[in-house]
Amino acid sequence: MTDSRTEDIRADLRTSLAQILYRELDEIEDDVTFTALGLDSILGVELIIGINKRYALSEKIQLLYAAPTVNELASYLQDATAEAKPHDTPAL
């Protein structure tokens, strides 16, 4: 069963990726790699900056290579922020 917090994180990631990549939300698939979606290193930095602000983290771009899909990154962020709550800010 999917944890509701993980699904919220997954939805935030989809929204952020759609904005960064100038794509429709339904074009962001959870199991497709970020590079296959069109995310390059510069856009990846933009995504990481948003993640760090939203979740009060200090992750580096390498995270996107270690967790290269929405599902993997959402799972990682769920674990990394298990005790913390996201800042009250708009989507990444």
PyMOL Python script that loads the backbone (N, CA, C, O; Angstrom):
from pymol import cmd

cmd.read_pdbstr("""\
ATOM      1  N   MET A   1       0.842  -1.173   0.000  1.00  0.00           N
ATOM      2  CA  MET A   1       0.000   0.000   0.000  1.00  0.00           C
ATOM      3  C   MET A   1       0.893   1.244   0.000  1.00  0.00           C
ATOM      4  O   MET A   1       1.937   1.265   0.653  1.00  0.00           O
ATOM      5  N   THR A   2       0.484   2.259  -0.723  1.00  0.00           N
ATOM      6  CA  THR A   2       1.257   3.484  -0.836  1.00  0.00           C
ATOM      7  C   THR A   2       0.934   4.410   0.321  1.00  0.00           C
ATOM      8  O   THR A   2      -0.232   4.687   0.602  1.00  0.00           O
ATOM      9  N   ASP A   3       1.958   4.880   0.980  1.00  0.00           N
ATOM     10  CA  ASP A   3       1.819   5.834   2.068  1.00  0.00           C
ATOM     11  C   ASP A   3       1.339   7.167   1.487  1.00  0.00           C
ATOM     12  O   ASP A   3       1.815   7.586   0.432  1.00  0.00           O
ATOM     13  N   SER A   4       0.408   7.830   2.160  1.00  0.00           N
ATOM     14  CA  SER A   4      -0.134   9.083   1.632  1.00  0.00           C
ATOM     15  C   SER A   4       0.930  10.175   1.565  1.00  0.00           C
ATOM     16  O   SER A   4       0.892  11.018   0.668  1.00  0.00           O
ATOM     17  N   ARG A   5       1.877  10.171   2.499  1.00  0.00           N
ATOM     18  CA  ARG A   5       2.958  11.165   2.457  1.00  0.00           C
ATOM     19  C   ARG A   5       3.852  10.931   1.241  1.00  0.00           C
ATOM     20  O   ARG A   5       4.268  11.881   0.577  1.00  0.00           O
ATOM     21  N   THR A   6       4.142   9.674   0.956  1.00  0.00           N
ATOM     22  CA  THR A   6       4.948   9.379  -0.230  1.00  0.00           C
ATOM     23  C   THR A   6       4.199   9.808  -1.486  1.00  0.00           C
ATOM     24  O   THR A   6       4.811  10.330  -2.418  1.00  0.00           O
ATOM     25  N   GLU A   7       2.899   9.600  -1.525  1.00  0.00           N
ATOM     26  CA  GLU A   7       2.119  10.022  -2.692  1.00  0.00           C
ATOM     27  C   GLU A   7       2.097  11.541  -2.813  1.00  0.00           C
ATOM     28  O   GLU A   7       2.131  12.067  -3.925  1.00  0.00           O
ATOM     29  N   ASP A   8       2.040  12.254  -1.692  1.00  0.00           N
ATOM     30  CA  ASP A   8       2.115  13.719  -1.729  1.00  0.00           C
ATOM     31  C   ASP A   8       3.464  14.177  -2.278  1.00  0.00           C
ATOM     32  O   ASP A   8       3.527  15.099  -3.092  1.00  0.00           O
ATOM     33  N   ILE A   9       4.529  13.541  -1.836  1.00  0.00           N
ATOM     34  CA  ILE A   9       5.871  13.867  -2.333  1.00  0.00           C
ATOM     35  C   ILE A   9       5.946  13.562  -3.826  1.00  0.00           C
ATOM     36  O   ILE A   9       6.463  14.367  -4.601  1.00  0.00           O
ATOM     37  N   ARG A  10       5.439  12.419  -4.223  1.00  0.00           N
ATOM     38  CA  ARG A  10       5.439  12.023  -5.638  1.00  0.00           C
ATOM     39  C   ARG A  10       4.683  13.070  -6.477  1.00  0.00           C
ATOM     40  O   ARG A  10       5.144  13.449  -7.553  1.00  0.00           O
ATOM     41  N   ALA A  11       3.547  13.525  -5.992  1.00  0.00           N
ATOM     42  CA  ALA A  11       2.760  14.536  -6.713  1.00  0.00           C
ATOM     43  C   ALA A  11       3.537  15.852  -6.818  1.00  0.00           C
ATOM     44  O   ALA A  11       3.521  16.496  -7.866  1.00  0.00           O
ATOM     45  N   ASP A  12       4.221  16.255  -5.731  1.00  0.00           N
ATOM     46  CA  ASP A  12       5.051  17.463  -5.770  1.00  0.00           C
ATOM     47  C   ASP A  12       6.165  17.329  -6.804  1.00  0.00           C
ATOM     48  O   ASP A  12       6.443  18.264  -7.555  1.00  0.00           O
ATOM     49  N   LEU A  13       6.800  16.154  -6.834  1.00  0.00           N
ATOM     50  CA  LEU A  13       7.885  15.930  -7.795  1.00  0.00           C
ATOM     51  C   LEU A  13       7.368  15.988  -9.224  1.00  0.00           C
ATOM     52  O   LEU A  13       8.000  16.600 -10.084  1.00  0.00           O
ATOM     53  N   ARG A  14       6.233  15.363  -9.488  1.00  0.00           N
ATOM     54  CA  ARG A  14       5.650  15.406 -10.836  1.00  0.00           C
ATOM     55  C   ARG A  14       5.372  16.843 -11.264  1.00  0.00           C
ATOM     56  O   ARG A  14       5.699  17.246 -12.381  1.00  0.00           O
ATOM     57  N   THR A  15       4.763  17.607 -10.358  1.00  0.00           N
ATOM     58  CA  THR A  15       4.438  19.003 -10.657  1.00  0.00           C
ATOM     59  C   THR A  15       5.700  19.809 -10.945  1.00  0.00           C
ATOM     60  O   THR A  15       5.758  20.572 -11.910  1.00  0.00           O
ATOM     61  N   SER A  16       6.701  19.630 -10.104  1.00  0.00           N
ATOM     62  CA  SER A  16       7.959  20.355 -10.288  1.00  0.00           C
ATOM     63  C   SER A  16       8.625  19.985 -11.605  1.00  0.00           C
ATOM     64  O   SER A  16       9.083  20.859 -12.342  1.00  0.00           O
ATOM     65  N   LEU A  17       8.678  18.703 -11.899  1.00  0.00           N
ATOM     66  CA  LEU A  17       9.290  18.262 -13.156  1.00  0.00           C
ATOM     67  C   LEU A  17       8.531  18.796 -14.364  1.00  0.00           C
ATOM     68  O   LEU A  17       9.146  19.226 -15.341  1.00  0.00           O
ATOM     69  N   ALA A  18       7.225  18.775 -14.309  1.00  0.00           N
ATOM     70  CA  ALA A  18       6.426  19.299 -15.422  1.00  0.00           C
ATOM     71  C   ALA A  18       6.743  20.779 -15.651  1.00  0.00           C
ATOM     72  O   ALA A  18       6.877  21.219 -16.793  1.00  0.00           O
ATOM     73  N   GLN A  19       6.861  21.541 -14.568  1.00  0.00           N
ATOM     74  CA  GLN A  19       7.182  22.964 -14.690  1.00  0.00           C
ATOM     75  C   GLN A  19       8.592  23.175 -15.235  1.00  0.00           C
ATOM     76  O   GLN A  19       8.796  23.968 -16.154  1.00  0.00           O
ATOM     77  N   ILE A  20       9.556  22.465 -14.667  1.00  0.00           N
ATOM     78  CA  ILE A  20      10.953  22.628 -15.079  1.00  0.00           C
ATOM     79  C   ILE A  20      11.163  22.212 -16.526  1.00  0.00           C
ATOM     80  O   ILE A  20      11.922  22.849 -17.256  1.00  0.00           O
ATOM     81  N   LEU A  21      10.491  21.146 -16.939  1.00  0.00           N
ATOM     82  CA  LEU A  21      10.678  20.597 -18.284  1.00  0.00           C
ATOM     83  C   LEU A  21       9.686  21.161 -19.312  1.00  0.00           C
ATOM     84  O   LEU A  21       9.734  20.792 -20.486  1.00  0.00           O
ATOM     85  N   TYR A  22       8.795  22.048 -18.875  1.00  0.00           N
ATOM     86  CA  TYR A  22       7.759  22.614 -19.752  1.00  0.00           C
ATOM     87  C   TYR A  22       6.963  21.506 -20.432  1.00  0.00           C
ATOM     88  O   TYR A  22       6.769  21.502 -21.647  1.00  0.00           O
ATOM     89  N   ARG A  23       6.507  20.559 -19.595  1.00  0.00           N
ATOM     90  CA  ARG A  23       5.714  19.440 -20.095  1.00  0.00           C
ATOM     91  C   ARG A  23       4.395  19.388 -19.351  1.00  0.00           C
ATOM     92  O   ARG A  23       4.234  19.993 -18.291  1.00  0.00           O
ATOM     93  N   GLU A  24       3.462  18.658 -19.920  1.00  0.00           N
ATOM     94  CA  GLU A  24       2.185  18.446 -19.250  1.00  0.00           C
ATOM     95  C   GLU A  24       2.386  17.471 -18.101  1.00  0.00           C
ATOM     96  O   GLU A  24       3.245  16.591 -18.166  1.00  0.00           O
ATOM     97  N   LEU A  25       1.599  17.627 -17.057  1.00  0.00           N
ATOM     98  CA  LEU A  25       1.710  16.779 -15.878  1.00  0.00           C
ATOM     99  C   LEU A  25       1.564  15.302 -16.224  1.00  0.00           C
ATOM    100  O   LEU A  25       2.265  14.463 -15.659  1.00  0.00           O
ATOM    101  N   ASP A  26       0.662  14.978 -17.144  1.00  0.00           N
ATOM    102  CA  ASP A  26       0.441  13.567 -17.492  1.00  0.00           C
ATOM    103  C   ASP A  26       1.577  12.971 -18.323  1.00  0.00           C
ATOM    104  O   ASP A  26       1.578  11.770 -18.594  1.00  0.00           O
ATOM    105  N   GLU A  27       2.536  13.792 -18.727  1.00  0.00           N
ATOM    106  CA  GLU A  27       3.707  13.294 -19.448  1.00  0.00           C
ATOM    107  C   GLU A  27       4.823  12.833 -18.500  1.00  0.00           C
ATOM    108  O   GLU A  27       5.795  12.217 -18.938  1.00  0.00           O
ATOM    109  N   ILE A  28       4.684  13.126 -17.216  1.00  0.00           N
ATOM    110  CA  ILE A  28       5.698  12.763 -16.231  1.00  0.00           C
ATOM    111  C   ILE A  28       5.321  11.409 -15.644  1.00  0.00           C
ATOM    112  O   ILE A  28       4.395  11.302 -14.839  1.00  0.00           O
ATOM    113  N   GLU A  29       6.047  10.386 -16.056  1.00  0.00           N
ATOM    114  CA  GLU A  29       5.774   9.027 -15.596  1.00  0.00           C
ATOM    115  C   GLU A  29       6.696   8.686 -14.433  1.00  0.00           C
ATOM    116  O   GLU A  29       7.876   9.035 -14.427  1.00  0.00           O
ATOM    117  N   ASP A  30       6.127   7.997 -13.448  1.00  0.00           N
ATOM    118  CA  ASP A  30       6.835   7.739 -12.197  1.00  0.00           C
ATOM    119  C   ASP A  30       8.025   6.796 -12.318  1.00  0.00           C
ATOM    120  O   ASP A  30       8.936   6.855 -11.492  1.00  0.00           O
ATOM    121  N   ASP A  31       8.039   5.931 -13.320  1.00  0.00           N
ATOM    122  CA  ASP A  31       9.131   4.957 -13.449  1.00  0.00           C
ATOM    123  C   ASP A  31      10.059   5.219 -14.632  1.00  0.00           C
ATOM    124  O   ASP A  31      10.872   4.363 -14.982  1.00  0.00           O
ATOM    125  N   VAL A  32       9.944   6.377 -15.240  1.00  0.00           N
ATOM    126  CA  VAL A  32      10.835   6.763 -16.335  1.00  0.00           C
ATOM    127  C   VAL A  32      11.960   7.594 -15.743  1.00  0.00           C
ATOM    128  O   VAL A  32      11.718   8.466 -14.907  1.00  0.00           O
ATOM    129  N   THR A  33      13.184   7.331 -16.169  1.00  0.00           N
ATOM    130  CA  THR A  33      14.320   8.079 -15.606  1.00  0.00           C
ATOM    131  C   THR A  33      14.228   9.559 -15.932  1.00  0.00           C
ATOM    132  O   THR A  33      13.645   9.963 -16.938  1.00  0.00           O
ATOM    133  N   PHE A  34      14.814  10.346 -15.061  1.00  0.00           N
ATOM    134  CA  PHE A  34      14.812  11.790 -15.261  1.00  0.00           C
ATOM    135  C   PHE A  34      15.476  12.172 -16.577  1.00  0.00           C
ATOM    136  O   PHE A  34      15.004  13.077 -17.266  1.00  0.00           O
ATOM    137  N   THR A  35      16.560  11.499 -16.935  1.00  0.00           N
ATOM    138  CA  THR A  35      17.227  11.813 -18.200  1.00  0.00           C
ATOM    139  C   THR A  35      16.327  11.469 -19.384  1.00  0.00           C
ATOM    140  O   THR A  35      16.310  12.201 -20.373  1.00  0.00           O
ATOM    141  N   ALA A  36      15.587  10.377 -19.302  1.00  0.00           N
ATOM    142  CA  ALA A  36      14.662  10.025 -20.383  1.00  0.00           C
ATOM    143  C   ALA A  36      13.529  11.047 -20.496  1.00  0.00           C
ATOM    144  O   ALA A  36      12.982  11.252 -21.580  1.00  0.00           O
ATOM    145  N   LEU A  37      13.179  11.681 -19.384  1.00  0.00           N
ATOM    146  CA  LEU A  37      12.158  12.726 -19.413  1.00  0.00           C
ATOM    147  C   LEU A  37      12.702  14.037 -19.980  1.00  0.00           C
ATOM    148  O   LEU A  37      11.933  14.925 -20.348  1.00  0.00           O
ATOM    149  N   GLY A  38      14.041  14.155 -20.050  1.00  0.00           N
ATOM    150  CA  GLY A  38      14.653  15.360 -20.594  1.00  0.00           C
ATOM    151  C   GLY A  38      15.359  16.223 -19.573  1.00  0.00           C
ATOM    152  O   GLY A  38      15.766  17.341 -19.890  1.00  0.00           O
ATOM    153  N   LEU A  39      15.515  15.733 -18.356  1.00  0.00           N
ATOM    154  CA  LEU A  39      16.182  16.505 -17.320  1.00  0.00           C
ATOM    155  C   LEU A  39      17.691  16.407 -17.506  1.00  0.00           C
ATOM    156  O   LEU A  39      18.260  15.316 -17.471  1.00  0.00           O
ATOM    157  N   ASP A  40      18.329  17.548 -17.703  1.00  0.00           N
ATOM    158  CA  ASP A  40      19.787  17.569 -17.805  1.00  0.00           C
ATOM    159  C   ASP A  40      20.364  18.076 -16.485  1.00  0.00           C
ATOM    160  O   ASP A  40      19.620  18.323 -15.535  1.00  0.00           O
ATOM    161  N   SER A  41      21.669  18.229 -16.423  1.00  0.00           N
ATOM    162  CA  SER A  41      22.296  18.596 -15.148  1.00  0.00           C
ATOM    163  C   SER A  41      21.887  19.985 -14.676  1.00  0.00           C
ATOM    164  O   SER A  41      21.728  20.198 -13.474  1.00  0.00           O
ATOM    165  N   ILE A  42      21.715  20.915 -15.572  1.00  0.00           N
ATOM    166  CA  ILE A  42      21.337  22.270 -15.171  1.00  0.00           C
ATOM    167  C   ILE A  42      19.913  22.285 -14.627  1.00  0.00           C
ATOM    168  O   ILE A  42      19.647  22.894 -13.590  1.00  0.00           O
ATOM    169  N   LEU A  43      19.007  21.623 -15.320  1.00  0.00           N
ATOM    170  CA  LEU A  43      17.633  21.539 -14.836  1.00  0.00           C
ATOM    171  C   LEU A  43      17.555  20.688 -13.564  1.00  0.00           C
ATOM    172  O   LEU A  43      16.698  20.912 -12.709  1.00  0.00           O
ATOM    173  N   GLY A  44      18.449  19.723 -13.451  1.00  0.00           N
ATOM    174  CA  GLY A  44      18.512  18.908 -12.248  1.00  0.00           C
ATOM    175  C   GLY A  44      18.880  19.742 -11.033  1.00  0.00           C
ATOM    176  O   GLY A  44      18.334  19.538  -9.948  1.00  0.00           O
ATOM    177  N   VAL A  45      19.789  20.667 -11.203  1.00  0.00           N
ATOM    178  CA  VAL A  45      20.156  21.568 -10.105  1.00  0.00           C
ATOM    179  C   VAL A  45      18.929  22.367  -9.675  1.00  0.00           C
ATOM    180  O   VAL A  45      18.697  22.560  -8.481  1.00  0.00           O
ATOM    181  N   GLU A  46      18.155  22.827 -10.635  1.00  0.00           N
ATOM    182  CA  GLU A  46      16.930  23.561 -10.318  1.00  0.00           C
ATOM    183  C   GLU A  46      15.967  22.695  -9.494  1.00  0.00           C
ATOM    184  O   GLU A  46      15.363  23.170  -8.532  1.00  0.00           O
ATOM    185  N   LEU A  47      15.834  21.434  -9.879  1.00  0.00           N
ATOM    186  CA  LEU A  47      14.976  20.512  -9.133  1.00  0.00           C
ATOM    187  C   LEU A  47      15.500  20.307  -7.714  1.00  0.00           C
ATOM    188  O   LEU A  47      14.726  20.347  -6.758  1.00  0.00           O
ATOM    189  N   ILE A  48      16.802  20.091  -7.571  1.00  0.00           N
ATOM    190  CA  ILE A  48      17.398  19.874  -6.245  1.00  0.00           C
ATOM    191  C   ILE A  48      17.247  21.104  -5.360  1.00  0.00           C
ATOM    192  O   ILE A  48      16.980  20.970  -4.166  1.00  0.00           O
ATOM    193  N   ILE A  49      17.409  22.283  -5.915  1.00  0.00           N
ATOM    194  CA  ILE A  49      17.222  23.514  -5.129  1.00  0.00           C
ATOM    195  C   ILE A  49      15.793  23.567  -4.589  1.00  0.00           C
ATOM    196  O   ILE A  49      15.578  23.898  -3.423  1.00  0.00           O
ATOM    197  N   GLY A  50      14.829  23.244  -5.428  1.00  0.00           N
ATOM    198  CA  GLY A  50      13.434  23.228  -4.984  1.00  0.00           C
ATOM    199  C   GLY A  50      13.178  22.189  -3.915  1.00  0.00           C
ATOM    200  O   GLY A  50      12.480  22.460  -2.938  1.00  0.00           O
ATOM    201  N   ILE A  51      13.739  20.999  -4.090  1.00  0.00           N
ATOM    202  CA  ILE A  51      13.599  19.936  -3.083  1.00  0.00           C
ATOM    203  C   ILE A  51      14.190  20.386  -1.755  1.00  0.00           C
ATOM    204  O   ILE A  51      13.576  20.209  -0.703  1.00  0.00           O
ATOM    205  N   ASN A  52      15.376  20.965  -1.807  1.00  0.00           N
ATOM    206  CA  ASN A  52      16.035  21.404  -0.579  1.00  0.00           C
ATOM    207  C   ASN A  52      15.231  22.480   0.144  1.00  0.00           C
ATOM    208  O   ASN A  52      15.136  22.466   1.371  1.00  0.00           O
ATOM    209  N   LYS A  53      14.658  23.406  -0.607  1.00  0.00           N
ATOM    210  CA  LYS A  53      13.830  24.442   0.008  1.00  0.00           C
ATOM    211  C   LYS A  53      12.557  23.852   0.585  1.00  0.00           C
ATOM    212  O   LYS A  53      12.184  24.157   1.717  1.00  0.00           O
ATOM    213  N   ARG A  54      11.905  23.026  -0.174  1.00  0.00           N
ATOM    214  CA  ARG A  54      10.614  22.460   0.239  1.00  0.00           C
ATOM    215  C   ARG A  54      10.742  21.568   1.463  1.00  0.00           C
ATOM    216  O   ARG A  54       9.898  21.615   2.358  1.00  0.00           O
ATOM    217  N   TYR A  55      11.786  20.760   1.508  1.00  0.00           N
ATOM    218  CA  TYR A  55      11.918  19.756   2.562  1.00  0.00           C
ATOM    219  C   TYR A  55      13.031  20.047   3.564  1.00  0.00           C
ATOM    220  O   TYR A  55      13.384  19.182   4.365  1.00  0.00           O
ATOM    221  N   ALA A  56      13.584  21.253   3.525  1.00  0.00           N
ATOM    222  CA  ALA A  56      14.635  21.666   4.463  1.00  0.00           C
ATOM    223  C   ALA A  56      15.789  20.662   4.476  1.00  0.00           C
ATOM    224  O   ALA A  56      16.238  20.216   5.532  1.00  0.00           O
ATOM    225  N   LEU A  57      16.252  20.322   3.278  1.00  0.00           N
ATOM    226  CA  LEU A  57      17.361  19.386   3.121  1.00  0.00           C
ATOM    227  C   LEU A  57      18.554  20.114   2.519  1.00  0.00           C
ATOM    228  O   LEU A  57      18.479  21.302   2.208  1.00  0.00           O
ATOM    229  N   SER A  58      19.641  19.398   2.358  1.00  0.00           N
ATOM    230  CA  SER A  58      20.826  19.960   1.693  1.00  0.00           C
ATOM    231  C   SER A  58      21.404  18.911   0.741  1.00  0.00           C
ATOM    232  O   SER A  58      22.595  18.600   0.775  1.00  0.00           O
ATOM    233  N   GLU A  59      20.541  18.388  -0.090  1.00  0.00           N
ATOM    234  CA  GLU A  59      20.942  17.351  -1.050  1.00  0.00           C
ATOM    235  C   GLU A  59      21.732  17.960  -2.201  1.00  0.00           C
ATOM    236  O   GLU A  59      21.665  19.163  -2.455  1.00  0.00           O
ATOM    237  N   LYS A  60      22.468  17.117  -2.879  1.00  0.00           N
ATOM    238  CA  LYS A  60      23.266  17.526  -4.034  1.00  0.00           C
ATOM    239  C   LYS A  60      22.718  16.847  -5.288  1.00  0.00           C
ATOM    240  O   LYS A  60      21.912  15.921  -5.205  1.00  0.00           O
ATOM    241  N   ILE A  61      23.157  17.309  -6.418  1.00  0.00           N
ATOM    242  CA  ILE A  61      22.672  16.814  -7.714  1.00  0.00           C
ATOM    243  C   ILE A  61      22.858  15.299  -7.851  1.00  0.00           C
ATOM    244  O   ILE A  61      22.084  14.650  -8.555  1.00  0.00           O
ATOM    245  N   GLN A  62      23.852  14.736  -7.201  1.00  0.00           N
ATOM    246  CA  GLN A  62      24.113  13.302  -7.290  1.00  0.00           C
ATOM    247  C   GLN A  62      22.914  12.465  -6.845  1.00  0.00           C
ATOM    248  O   GLN A  62      22.778  11.309  -7.245  1.00  0.00           O
ATOM    249  N   LEU A  63      22.056  13.043  -6.027  1.00  0.00           N
ATOM    250  CA  LEU A  63      20.854  12.331  -5.588  1.00  0.00           C
ATOM    251  C   LEU A  63      20.007  11.886  -6.779  1.00  0.00           C
ATOM    252  O   LEU A  63      19.387  10.824  -6.742  1.00  0.00           O
ATOM    253  N   LEU A  64      19.983  12.695  -7.829  1.00  0.00           N
ATOM    254  CA  LEU A  64      19.164  12.352  -8.996  1.00  0.00           C
ATOM    255  C   LEU A  64      19.732  11.168  -9.775  1.00  0.00           C
ATOM    256  O   LEU A  64      19.021  10.554 -10.570  1.00  0.00           O
ATOM    257  N   TYR A  65      20.985  10.849  -9.557  1.00  0.00           N
ATOM    258  CA  TYR A  65      21.585   9.667 -10.186  1.00  0.00           C
ATOM    259  C   TYR A  65      21.392   8.439  -9.300  1.00  0.00           C
ATOM    260  O   TYR A  65      21.292   7.316  -9.795  1.00  0.00           O
ATOM    261  N   ALA A  66      21.342   8.661  -7.996  1.00  0.00           N
ATOM    262  CA  ALA A  66      21.127   7.559  -7.053  1.00  0.00           C
ATOM    263  C   ALA A  66      19.655   7.152  -6.998  1.00  0.00           C
ATOM    264  O   ALA A  66      19.334   5.987  -6.760  1.00  0.00           O
ATOM    265  N   ALA A  67      18.775   8.109  -7.218  1.00  0.00           N
ATOM    266  CA  ALA A  67      17.325   7.868  -7.217  1.00  0.00           C
ATOM    267  C   ALA A  67      16.768   8.502  -8.488  1.00  0.00           C
ATOM    268  O   ALA A  67      16.192   9.588  -8.432  1.00  0.00           O
ATOM    269  N   PRO A  68      16.934   7.829  -9.647  1.00  0.00           N
ATOM    270  CA  PRO A  68      16.715   8.460 -10.949  1.00  0.00           C
ATOM    271  C   PRO A  68      15.289   8.470 -11.498  1.00  0.00           C
ATOM    272  O   PRO A  68      15.085   8.791 -12.669  1.00  0.00           O
ATOM    273  N   THR A  69      14.306   8.126 -10.677  1.00  0.00           N
ATOM    274  CA  THR A  69      12.911   8.193 -11.127  1.00  0.00           C
ATOM    275  C   THR A  69      12.078   8.878 -10.047  1.00  0.00           C
ATOM    276  O   THR A  69      12.516   9.015  -8.905  1.00  0.00           O
ATOM    277  N   VAL A  70      10.890   9.299 -10.416  1.00  0.00           N
ATOM    278  CA  VAL A  70       9.985   9.910  -9.441  1.00  0.00           C
ATOM    279  C   VAL A  70       9.743   8.949  -8.278  1.00  0.00           C
ATOM    280  O   VAL A  70       9.811   9.351  -7.117  1.00  0.00           O
ATOM    281  N   ASN A  71       9.461   7.681  -8.585  1.00  0.00           N
ATOM    282  CA  ASN A  71       9.186   6.718  -7.516  1.00  0.00           C
ATOM    283  C   ASN A  71      10.369   6.559  -6.569  1.00  0.00           C
ATOM    284  O   ASN A  71      10.196   6.576  -5.350  1.00  0.00           O
ATOM    285  N   GLU A  72      11.557   6.406  -7.114  1.00  0.00           N
ATOM    286  CA  GLU A  72      12.737   6.222  -6.270  1.00  0.00           C
ATOM    287  C   GLU A  72      13.053   7.463  -5.448  1.00  0.00           C
ATOM    288  O   GLU A  72      13.400   7.368  -4.270  1.00  0.00           O
ATOM    289  N   LEU A  73      12.929   8.630  -6.079  1.00  0.00           N
ATOM    290  CA  LEU A  73      13.209   9.874  -5.366  1.00  0.00           C
ATOM    291  C   LEU A  73      12.162  10.136  -4.287  1.00  0.00           C
ATOM    292  O   LEU A  73      12.504  10.592  -3.195  1.00  0.00           O
ATOM    293  N   ALA A  74      10.911   9.860  -4.573  1.00  0.00           N
ATOM    294  CA  ALA A  74       9.854  10.041  -3.572  1.00  0.00           C
ATOM    295  C   ALA A  74      10.086   9.131  -2.367  1.00  0.00           C
ATOM    296  O   ALA A  74       9.905   9.548  -1.223  1.00  0.00           O
ATOM    297  N   SER A  75      10.481   7.906  -2.627  1.00  0.00           N
ATOM    298  CA  SER A  75      10.768   6.966  -1.542  1.00  0.00           C
ATOM    299  C   SER A  75      11.935   7.465  -0.691  1.00  0.00           C
ATOM    300  O   SER A  75      11.879   7.424   0.538  1.00  0.00           O
ATOM    301  N   TYR A  76      12.988   7.935  -1.353  1.00  0.00           N
ATOM    302  CA  TYR A  76      14.137   8.477  -0.634  1.00  0.00           C
ATOM    303  C   TYR A  76      13.717   9.673   0.226  1.00  0.00           C
ATOM    304  O   TYR A  76      14.077   9.754   1.400  1.00  0.00           O
ATOM    305  N   LEU A  77      12.962  10.592  -0.360  1.00  0.00           N
ATOM    306  CA  LEU A  77      12.545  11.788   0.366  1.00  0.00           C
ATOM    307  C   LEU A  77      11.615  11.445   1.523  1.00  0.00           C
ATOM    308  O   LEU A  77      11.653  12.092   2.569  1.00  0.00           O
ATOM    309  N   GLN A  78      10.791  10.438   1.335  1.00  0.00           N
ATOM    310  CA  GLN A  78       9.927   9.979   2.435  1.00  0.00           C
ATOM    311  C   GLN A  78      10.788   9.572   3.621  1.00  0.00           C
ATOM    312  O   GLN A  78      10.517   9.960   4.758  1.00  0.00           O
ATOM    313  N   ASP A  79      11.816   8.795   3.354  1.00  0.00           N
ATOM    314  CA  ASP A  79      12.708   8.342   4.431  1.00  0.00           C
ATOM    315  C   ASP A  79      13.506   9.502   5.018  1.00  0.00           C
ATOM    316  O   ASP A  79      13.669   9.593   6.234  1.00  0.00           O
ATOM    317  N   ALA A  80      13.999  10.382   4.163  1.00  0.00           N
ATOM    318  CA  ALA A  80      14.851  11.489   4.608  1.00  0.00           C
ATOM    319  C   ALA A  80      14.084  12.522   5.429  1.00  0.00           C
ATOM    320  O   ALA A  80      14.668  13.243   6.239  1.00  0.00           O
ATOM    321  N   THR A  81      12.792  12.586   5.215  1.00  0.00           N
ATOM    322  CA  THR A  81      11.990  13.597   5.898  1.00  0.00           C
ATOM    323  C   THR A  81      10.949  12.979   6.824  1.00  0.00           C
ATOM    324  O   THR A  81       9.960  13.627   7.165  1.00  0.00           O
ATOM    325  N   ALA A  82      11.160  11.755   7.225  1.00  0.00           N
ATOM    326  CA  ALA A  82      10.159  11.034   8.027  1.00  0.00           C
ATOM    327  C   ALA A  82       9.747  11.790   9.287  1.00  0.00           C
ATOM    328  O   ALA A  82       8.581  11.751   9.678  1.00  0.00           O
ATOM    329  N   GLU A  83      10.669  12.460   9.907  1.00  0.00           N
ATOM    330  CA  GLU A  83      10.361  13.188  11.136  1.00  0.00           C
ATOM    331  C   GLU A  83      10.012  14.649  10.883  1.00  0.00           C
ATOM    332  O   GLU A  83       9.410  15.304  11.734  1.00  0.00           O
ATOM    333  N   ALA A  84      10.384  15.156   9.724  1.00  0.00           N
ATOM    334  CA  ALA A  84      10.164  16.568   9.424  1.00  0.00           C
ATOM    335  C   ALA A  84       8.935  16.743   8.554  1.00  0.00           C
ATOM    336  O   ALA A  84       8.490  15.806   7.892  1.00  0.00           O
ATOM    337  N   LYS A  85       8.395  17.946   8.562  1.00  0.00           N
ATOM    338  CA  LYS A  85       7.274  18.275   7.680  1.00  0.00           C
ATOM    339  C   LYS A  85       7.776  19.293   6.675  1.00  0.00           C
ATOM    340  O   LYS A  85       8.637  20.110   7.003  1.00  0.00           O
ATOM    341  N   PRO A  86       7.253  19.261   5.446  1.00  0.00           N
ATOM    342  CA  PRO A  86       7.714  20.229   4.452  1.00  0.00           C
ATOM    343  C   PRO A  86       7.342  21.652   4.868  1.00  0.00           C
ATOM    344  O   PRO A  86       6.360  21.878   5.574  1.00  0.00           O
ATOM    345  N   HIS A  87       8.141  22.581   4.417  1.00  0.00           N
ATOM    346  CA  HIS A  87       7.835  23.998   4.669  1.00  0.00           C
ATOM    347  C   HIS A  87       6.516  24.319   4.001  1.00  0.00           C
ATOM    348  O   HIS A  87       6.136  23.687   3.016  1.00  0.00           O
ATOM    349  N   ASP A  88       5.838  25.277   4.527  1.00  0.00           N
ATOM    350  CA  ASP A  88       4.558  25.687   3.971  1.00  0.00           C
ATOM    351  C   ASP A  88       4.812  26.595   2.771  1.00  0.00           C
ATOM    352  O   ASP A  88       4.616  27.809   2.839  1.00  0.00           O
ATOM    353  N   THR A  89       5.251  25.984   1.674  1.00  0.00           N
ATOM    354  CA  THR A  89       5.544  26.714   0.456  1.00  0.00           C
ATOM    355  C   THR A  89       4.848  26.034  -0.700  1.00  0.00           C
ATOM    356  O   THR A  89       4.422  24.885  -0.578  1.00  0.00           O
ATOM    357  N   PRO A  90       4.725  26.728  -1.825  1.00  0.00           N
ATOM    358  CA  PRO A  90       4.115  26.084  -2.993  1.00  0.00           C
ATOM    359  C   PRO A  90       4.979  24.951  -3.495  1.00  0.00           C
ATOM    360  O   PRO A  90       6.083  24.731  -2.996  1.00  0.00           O
ATOM    361  N   ALA A  91       4.478  24.235  -4.478  1.00  0.00           N
ATOM    362  CA  ALA A  91       5.203  23.099  -5.073  1.00  0.00           C
ATOM    363  C   ALA A  91       6.621  23.498  -5.422  1.00  0.00           C
ATOM    364  O   ALA A  91       6.919  24.671  -5.646  1.00  0.00           O
ATOM    365  N   LEU A  92       7.477  22.515  -5.462  1.00  0.00           N
ATOM    366  CA  LEU A  92       8.912  22.696  -5.716  1.00  0.00           C
ATOM    367  C   LEU A  92       9.178  23.635  -6.845  1.00  0.00           C
ATOM    368  O   LEU A  92      10.336  23.888  -7.178  1.00  0.00           O
TER     369      LEU A  92
END
""", "prot")
cmd.dss("prot")
cmd.show_as("cartoon", "prot")
cmd.util.cbc("prot")
cmd.orient("prot")
